[in-house]
Amino acid sequence: MSDQKKAVRLRRRRRAVSISRVMALTFLGIIVFGTLLLMLPVSSRSGRSAGPVTALFTATSATCVTGLVLADTWSRWSNFGQAVILAMIQVGGLGFMSTASLAYFSLKRRISIRQQLVMAEAIGADMDIVVDHQKNLLIRAFAIEGVGALILTVRFLFEYPVHLALKLGVFHSVSAFCNAGFDVLGFIQPGASLIVYQKDPVICLTLSALVILGGLGFLVWDELWKERKTPKTWSVYTRLVLITTGALLLAGTVLTLLLEWGNPSTLGPMTVPQKFLAAFFQSMTLRTAGFAGVDQGLLTPAGKAVSIFMMLIGGSSGSTAGGLKTVTFVVLLMFMWNRMRGRRTVSVFHRTISDDHVLNAITIFMLMVFLAFAGAAVICATSPVGFADSLFETVSALGTVGLTAGATPRLSLVSKFMIILFMYFGRVGLLTISVGFLRDKPSGEQYKYANTDLLIG
């Protein structure tokens, strides 16, 4: 490789490191600012400061669109506090640069090359299309949230006055589309989340549609909307996202029905149509949405295991969802399948997946699994929570899901701070953090040691 090519590659890597740091530090700045706002007495319904730990936990959960909370959102926070939480959900869900670009578009200011680089890195787009893409992204996102808010508001009007119905419609539409899982239904039953509406098809299906659309990813929208309108011409990535999303939703629904059908604490007392609706809602919410349609702590042990697995996978890249990501999961499956068949390459739809993509998928998976189990051990050691519920909690945090089997209120101070870190890592991206902070001086593998033989398996 020529010196010129080496210099170009080095500049690209340093630029990637710089951009990754900007993304990570920007999210951190939003969390700190949100924490300060939530610590104000005006943010609490009681008129007294919530304190730094509760404020930090809530701000991190909202900005990282997770949904884990130490106290019921309606009961704990005032209208001002709830507005702060909703703003952090919107900024965190769409991404800071996507939201900040609104100001540039409104003021008709030119977006710098560096800002375009950060936007492109955040959503996975090419830099030459990122500005137009941002405009389309924002328009479509707000349009989807607006339609969802309208449907929910009309539904809530049958039960509540106009101002409350509008608040409920807007808050839950934004929370669902951003896969945040926050709710303000605590005035009905504190901490019950969507259990109070588990049999309502309008609310459950509207929220499900918002969550699924938000979890597909902005690049998939763009392709389906204007670039390629027939399935045969869709990119490999888009086809994988759609197929995997559909398969996981179906698998989650079927498994929930099989494992929870006779459980008197979940689906047992429901009619058959209600069971199908609740099972689908549970499958959907495990895709990092975080709305509880049934009490997660009362699931069967097998039901909890399926939930943990689904939460680990999460949504798609470049979306409002978190988790391992759908395509990453598919790459892992294809890698294992090909290795078992003795093949060295991974291919799909007559295209070969690069070794770098495969290694990235394996790295992210191993990091998430290691952190999930290590975190669960920490919770067990420091809090009165069993291992299954502890693992449920750590996977929920890392996957930015927001569901809990009842462990969150019982977490020790150490466990709370660990969950805060997990939510941050889960949203910003484990690989982004490792690239941004651990590779200050990339070596480019300029040398390697001699090979050795090992017995594997």
N, C-alpha and C positions, 0 to 999 in steps of 0.2 A: 504494500500500500504506500502510495506517495505521501510525502510530507504534507502536501496541500490537502489531500483527502483526510489525513489524520487531524489536521488543524480544524477542518470543517466539522468533523465528527465530534471533536472535543468541544467546539463552540456550541454545537447542538445540545450536548449533554449538560453543559454548564447552564444553558438557557432553560433546559427542562428542570434542573435543580432549582433555579431562581424562581421559575413560575410555580413550581410545587410549593416552595416556601411562601410565596405570596398568597396562594390559596389557603394554606394551613393557617398562616398568621392572621389572615382576614377573618376567617371563621372564628378564631380565638378572640379577635378584637370585638366581634359582634356579641360573642358570649359574655365577655367582660362588661360591655356597655349594657347589655340586657340585664345582667346581674345587678348592676348599680341601680337601674330603674326599678327592678322588682324588690330591691331592698328598701325603697322609699315607703313610708307609712301609707301614702295615698294608693299604693298598689295592692294593699291588703284590705280585705273586707272588714277586718277588725279594727283597722286604723293604726295597728302597731306593725313595726317592721318585721318581715318574715325571717330576717337573719341571713347571714351570708351563705350558709350551707344550703338551705331550702331554695334561696334565690338562685344560687349557682347551679344547683341540680336542675331546677325548672328551666333556666335560661339555656343550659346545655341541651336538655331534652327537646326544647322548642326549636332552637337553631339547628340542631342535628336531626330534626323531624323524627324523633323517636316516640315520645308519648308516655314514657315512664314518669310518674309523679309521686312525690312524697305525701301529697294531700290532694283531695278533690279540687279540680280547677275552679268550679263554680263556688264552692264553699270557702276556699282559701283566698281567692283573688278578687279584687274589686273590678268594676267595669274598666277602669284604667289599666289595671294589671292584666286583665284578659285581652285588652287591646294591644298591650306590649307583647304578650305571648303570641297573638295572632300575627303581628308584624314580623316577629322573629321566625315564625313558621313559614310565612310567605318568602322572606328573604332566604332562609335556609333551604327551602324546598326548590325554588327556582335557581338558587345559586346567587351569591352576592353580585358577581359581575353582570349577570342577566338583569338583576333588579336595578343595579346602579346605572346600567346603560339607558334606563328610562330617562334619567336626567340629561344625558348627552343627546338623546333623540329629541327631547322636549326643547332643549336649548339650541338644538341644531349645531352642536359642537362636533368637531372631528374627533373620532376615537383613535388614540395613538396606536402605533404598532405594538408596543408592549401590552397595552390593554387588550388589543385583539388577540395577542398570544395567550393571555390569561383566560380570555373567554373561550378560545379554541380548546385549550387544555381542559377547561371545566366541563365542556359538553362533548368533547371528542370530535370536533369538526375541523375541517381544513381552514386555515387562516384566511384564504381568499374568499370564502363564503360566509365567514363568521358574522359580519355586521348585518347582512341581510337575514341571515339565519336567526340572529337575536331578535330582530324585529318580528319575524314570523312566529318565533317561539313565544314571545310575550303576548302577541295578539291572540294566538290560539289558546295559550294558557288562561288568560283572563276571560276569553270567550267561554271556555269549558267551565271554568269556575262560576261564571255568571249564569250559565244555563243551569248548572247544578244548584246554585243558590236560589234561583227562581223556583225550581221544582220543589225544593225542600221548604222554602218559605210558604208556598201555596199549601203544602201539606200541613205545616205547623199552624197555619191560620185557622184550621178546623178546631184547634185546641187552645190557642193562646192569642193574646192581643197582637196587633200589627207590629209594634216595636219589638216585642219579644220574638215573634215568629221570624221577623227579618234578621234579627241578631243570630238566632239559631240557624237559619238558612245559610247566611254568609259564613259564619264561623265554621260550621261543619263541612261546607263545600270546600273551603280553602284547606281545612285540616285533612279532608279526604284526598283531594287532588295532590297535595304535597306529601301524602302518605305519613302524616304526623300522628294521627290517633288521639289527639286531644279532643275532649268534648266538654260541653258546658251544660250537661243534663243533670248535674248534681242537685238541682232544686227538686227533682223528682225523687231520686234515690242516690245519695252521695256515693261515689265510687262504683256505680253500677254500669257505667259506660253505656253501650247500646243494648244491653240486656233488656232494658225497659221497652225497647222497640224491636225485639228479636223476631216478632211475628208480623211486623209491618212490611209488606213487600215494596211499597213505594220508597220508604226511607232506606231499607236495606239494599235494594237494587240500584237506587240512585247513588248511594255511597260506594257501592261496589264498582259501578261504571267509572266513577271519578278516580277511585284508587287504581283500577286497572289501566286507565288512560295515562295517569300520572306515572305509573310504573313501567310503561313500555319504553320510554326514552324519547328524547326530543328528535334525534336523528331518524328514528323509525317513523315518527309523525311526518317529518319532512318528506321522506321517501314515499310514504303512502299517499300524502296529500297532493304532491305536484310532480315529482320526478318520474316515478314508475308506477303506473296504475294497474298493471296486471301481475298476478303472482309469478308468472314465468320470468318476468324481468326484474323482480325484486332482487336486491343484493343478498348474498349468503347470510350476512349478519341479520338483516330484517327477517328472513325466513326462519332462521334459528330462534330469534326472539319470539316471534308469533307462535311457532310450533311448540316451543318449550313452555311459554306462558299458558297456552291452552291445555297442554298435557298436565302441567302442575296443578292448574285449577281443577281439572277433572279428577286427577289422582287424589288431591286433597279432599274433594267433596266425597268421593267414593269411600276413601279410608275413614273419614269422619263418620259417615253413615254406618259403616260396618262396625267400628269400634265403640261408637257412642249411642247406637240405636236403642239399646235397652237401659242405658244409664239413667237412673231416676233423677240425677242431679243436673243433667244436661239435656239430651234430646228425648229421653224416655217419655215424659208426660205429653209431648207434642203430637199433633196429628201428622199424618204422612206428608202432606204438602209443607207443613211447618218444619218438619225435620229436614226436608230437602233444601228449604230456604236457609235454615240455620247452618246446615252443613256447608252449603256453598259460601255463605257469609264467613264462616270459620276458615275455609280454604282461602278465600280472598284476603282476609285480614292477616293471615300468616305471611302474606307477600310483603310485609313491612308496613301494613296499614295501622295496626295497633288498636283498632276498635274491638272491644270484647262483646261478641254476640252471645256467648255463654261464659259461665264462670270458669276460667282457666285452671283454677286450683282444684276444681271438682272433676276434671277430665280423668278418664281411666289412665293407668300407667302407660298403656300402649298408645292412647290418644296423646299424651304428653310427649312421648317419644316421636311420634309423627309430627307434632307441632314444632318440636325442636329442629327436626330435620328440615322442614319447610321454611322455618324462619332463617335458618342458616343460608339457604339458597337465595331468598330475597327476590328483588326485581331485576331490572335490566340496567346496563351501564348508561350514563348520561341522562338518567331519569331522576325523579324525586324519591325513588326507592333506594334502599340500602341492601345489605347482605353480600353474599359471595358473588351474586349476579347470575342470571340465567345462562348466558352464553359461556361464562366461566365454568359453570356446572356441566354444561354439555361438552365442553372441551376436555374436562377431566374424565367424563364417561367414555368419550371416544378414544382418549389416550389409553385408558385401561383396557378397553376392548381391543384396540389395535396391538397393544403390547402382549395381551394374552394370545393373540393370533400370530405373534412373532413378527409383526410389522414395526418398522422404525419410524414411519411417518404417520401423521394424523391427517385424514382428508374427509371432506364432507361436500356434497353437491358438486363432485368433480373438481374440487379445489383443495389444495394442500394448506394446512395450518402451520405457520412457521414455528420452529422450535422455541423462539423467544416467547410467543404467545402461550405455548404449552407450559413452559417454565414459570411464567408469570401466574398462570392459573394454579399450578401446584404450590407456588410460594404463598399466594393469598390464602388458599385452602388450609395449608399447614399452619400459617400464622393464626387464622381464625380459630381453628380447632384447638391449637395449643393454648391460646389466650382464654378460650371458653372454659376449658377444663381447669386450667390453673386458677382462673377467677372463681370458678365454682368451689374449688378447694379453699380459697381465701374466705369466701362467704361462709362456708360450713364451719371454718375455724373461728370466725369472729362474730357470727350471728346465729340466732336460734332458727336456722333454716336447714332442711334436709338437702341431700346432694341433688336429687332430681329437680327440686324447685330452684336450687342455686344455679344449676346448669341452664334451666329454662330462663332465668334472669340474665345470665351473662350472654347467652346467645341472642336474647331479645335486645340487649344493649348493643352488642357488636353488629347485629343486623339492622339496627335502628328500627326495630319493630314496635316496641312499646307495650307488648302484652306482658302480664305478670301472673304467676301462679300464687300470688299473695306474699311474695318475699319482700317487695319494695318497702313497705312500712316498717319491716322488722330489721332492716339493714343497719349494721353498726356504722360508726363514722368512717372507719377504714373502708368498709364495703361501699359506702356511698361515694367516696372519692374514686374508688376503683371503677364503679359503674359510670361515673362522670367521664373518666378517661376512655372507657370502652365506647361510650356513645360518640365521643369526639373522634376517636380512631375510626369507628364504623362509618361515620359520615364523610370525613375528609378523605378516607381511604388509606388502608394500611400500606399499600404499595406506594402511594403518593408521599406518605410521610417518610417511608424508608428511603425513597429516591431523593426527597427534598432535604433531609437532614443527615442521612448517614453516608451520602456519597459526595462529600465536598470535593474530593480529588479522585475522580474516576480514573481507574488505571487503564481501562480499555483492554484488559487481558493481554498485555504486551508480552507476557511470558507465561509458561505453565510448566508444572513438574512432570516428570516421567509417569507413564501409566503404571497401574498396579492391578492385580487380580484379587477380587473378593468373592466370597460365597454369599449370594443373596437368595433368601427364601429357603 
